[in-house]
Amino acid sequence: MVDIRLFEDADWPEVWRIVAPVFRAGRTYAVATDISAQAARAMWVDTPTATYVVRDGEGQLVGTYFLQANKPGPGDHVANCGYIVDPEARGQGVATAMCRHSQERAVALGFRAMQYNLVVATNEQAVALWQREGFAIVGTLPGAFCDPDYGDVDAYVMFKTLV
């Protein structure tokens, strides 16, 4: 069982603890691998409509996600999210819980669809999870992501109508 709630300022050190290694690895996010904590906070917390944290039954931070409009103006009815799970909590349903929570929150905030703009094809667990949750691959971007191990790999645009 996990508890998902809105981010509070006091959460930042723990959020940074789990997002920094993901950004530094350069395998799943199109973010500079040397991103500063300040720039990461601006991207993950300050800019989005909302940011959430996930705590396990012992109160440990095990995940975080942000929710925002995919694009402004005529595209602002489509939500966009980014999710990160603490490596120690992978395989425990945290990403599934965040995905479902984000869809509920998106609908409550008036979004009618959700789009993931750059799902790295080599991130097979994420691709499979999003597909299980009803997202479809609506586009393939050939070689759009430069993986540190595999070089240029495909990335997917994934989409789901929410209401």
N, C-alpha and C positions, 0 to 999 in steps of 0.2 A: 504494500500500500504506500502510495506517495501523496504528498501534499503539494499542490501547485498554487502559488500566490504571486501577486504583483511584486516586482523587484522593489527593494528599499535600498537607500544609499549604503547602509551598513553591509549589504550583501556583496558589494563590489569586490573586496579582496578575495572572497571565495569564488565569485564568478570569474574573475581574472585568472585564478588558479586553474580552472578547467578550460577556459577558452584559449589561454596563451599557448599551451602545448599543441592544440589543434591548429591554430594559426601558424605557429612556428614550423609544424610538420609540412605544411604546404600541399596537403593531399586532398582536401575537401572544400576549402574555401578560397575564393579568388581574392585573397588578402595578402598584402606584403608580409613575408615571413618575419620581418623585423619590426612589425607594427608595435608602436608604443602602447603602454597601458592607457594613456590619455586618448589616443586615436581610437583604440579598440572600444573604450567606453563610449566615445562619441558615436561610433558605428552601432554598437550593440544596445546601448541604453538611452543615450540622449536624443538620437534622431528618430527611432521607431515610435509608433503610436503607443506601444506598451511592451514591456519586457517582463518576463516571468521567471521565477526560480522554482526548482523542484527539490523537495527534501524527502528523504526516506523516513521510515518509522523511528529512526534514532536521531532525526534532525539534521543529518548530514546533507549538504548540497550535492545532488547527484545529476542535475541537469539544469539547463536554462534555454529559453527561446525568446525571440523577439517577434512582434507582429506589427506590420505596417502596410500601407497601401503600396501595391506593386509599382504603380506610376501615378503621377498627379493628374488632376483634371479629369478628362473623360475616361481614364483608366483607374480612377480611385475607388471603384467598386470591387476591384480584384485585390485580395490580400496577398501578402508575401511574408514568409517566415524564414528564420534560420534557427536551427536546433543544434545543441551540443550536449552530449552526455559524458559524464565523467567516465574515463576508461574502466575504473573499478566497478562501475554500475552497469556496464554494457551487458545485454542479454537478459536484463531483469524487467523489461517492459517499460522502461523510462521513456524511450523515444516514442513508443506507441501512445503512451499516456499524454505526452506533450502534443503529438499530432492531433489526437482527438480533442484535447482541451483547446488547442489553437483554432480548430474548426468551429467549436462552440463559441469561443470568444469572438471570432471573426463574424459569425452570423449575428451575435448580440451587438456588435459594433456597426452593423449595416452592410458588411461585405457580402457579395453574392457569389463569389468564386475565390479560389486560391491558386496561385501559380508559384512554382519554384523555377527560377530562371536558369540555374546552372547546377544541375545535379551531375556530379562527375561519374562517368560510366563505370569507373573502377571501384566506386563506392557501392558495391553490389548489395550489401545489407540494406543501405538506405533506399536504393532503387526498389528492392523487393518490398520493403516496408511501405513505402509510399504507394506502390501498386496495390498491396493488400488493403490499404486504406482508401482505395478508389481513385487514386490519381493515375492519369494516363500520360504516357510519353507522347507529346504532341509535336515534338521536334527534336532532331538530333543535330548538334553543332559539331561538325567534324573537326577533331584536333583542337578544340577550343580551350582546353585546359592543359597546362604544362605540368605534368606530374614529375616530382623529383626522381622517381625510380623508372617510370615507363615512358617519359617524354610526353609528346603531345598525344592526349587521349580525348575521346569524344565526351561531350557533356549533353545532358538532356534538359529540355524544357518540359516540365510536368504540370498538369492542370487538372482541376476538379471544380465542377459547379457545386456550390453549397446550398443554394435555395432555388 
